[in-house]
Amino acid sequence: MKRIFLILLSFVAFFNSCAQKKTNTSKAKSKELMGKTIYDYKVPALEEGKEINFADFKGKKILIVNTASECGFTPQYADLEKLSNEYKDKLVVIGFPANNFGGQEPGTNVEIGAFCQKNYGVTFPLASKVSVKGDDTAPIFKYLTEKELNGVKNTTILWNFTKFLVDENGRLIDSFISTTKPTDEAITKYLK
């Protein structure tokens, strides 16, 4: 009987050891992933041959927005430009054109740039067209939408003009749905 008890005790100890190793590996992986900041990302800019390096914006807040030219929220480009100018010393606005919702961003990078300049006088940086949901989600949007990566929250992007505010240290502060205007107090309270 004593021998059976020792064998059972050995099995329990072995399985606990395995479980602990798996937990430690999982924790280490999570810590490594959450150790990333927005500064670990570089993306192609809308303008061919150029790049947006998020590390260039250290010390400023960053407002990242998935945009579209043919959306009911497209007039928010004007508010994004206003916000960019009003808080230029402490905020960088970056637009990410995406065609994920209702085919509302069908244009090429050149067409998107011309539209934004002509209709809204956009001067803030625009990234090259990306996907913000699905199997081909751009890595930066995986970071912004997955708590396992950003350490703050999961966000489901429901439509164009979802906004993500990042702090001066490259960490996600919060996300805001499309109906939250860029100049809304929910966002500007972090900029004062």
GIKAKA-V383705 format. One record per backbone hydrogen bond with DSSP energy under -0.5 kcal/mol. CO is the residue of the C=O (numbers start at 1). NH is the residue of the N-H. If there is no record, write none. Layout:
BEGIN
co=[CO;CO]
nh=[NH;NH]
END
This chain:
BEGIN
co=[1;2;3;4;5;6;7;8;9;10;11;12;13;14;15;16;17;18;19;20;21;22;23;24;25;26;27;28;29;30;31;33;37;38;41;43;44;47;50;51;52;52;53;54;55;57;61;62;62;63;64;65;65;66;67;68;71;73;74;75;75;76;77;78;79;80;81;82;83;85;87;87;90;92;93;94;95;96;97;100;101;104;108;109;110;111;112;113;114;115;116;116;117;125;126;127;130;131;134;138;138;139;140;141;142;145;145;146;146;147;155;156;159;162;163;164;164;165;165;166;167;168;170;171;174;176;177;179;181;184;184;185;187;188;188]
nh=[5;6;7;8;9;10;11;12;13;14;15;16;17;18;19;20;21;22;23;24;25;26;27;28;29;30;31;32;33;34;35;36;40;41;54;52;128;50;45;53;43;54;56;57;58;60;92;64;166;94;164;67;96;161;98;71;74;76;77;78;79;80;81;82;83;84;85;86;87;88;90;91;61;63;125;65;127;67;130;102;104;70;112;113;114;115;116;117;118;119;120;122;121;95;46;97;99;138;137;141;142;143;144;145;146;147;155;149;150;151;157;158;162;66;176;64;166;173;174;62;170;59;38;167;165;163;180;181;184;187;188;189;190;191;192]
END
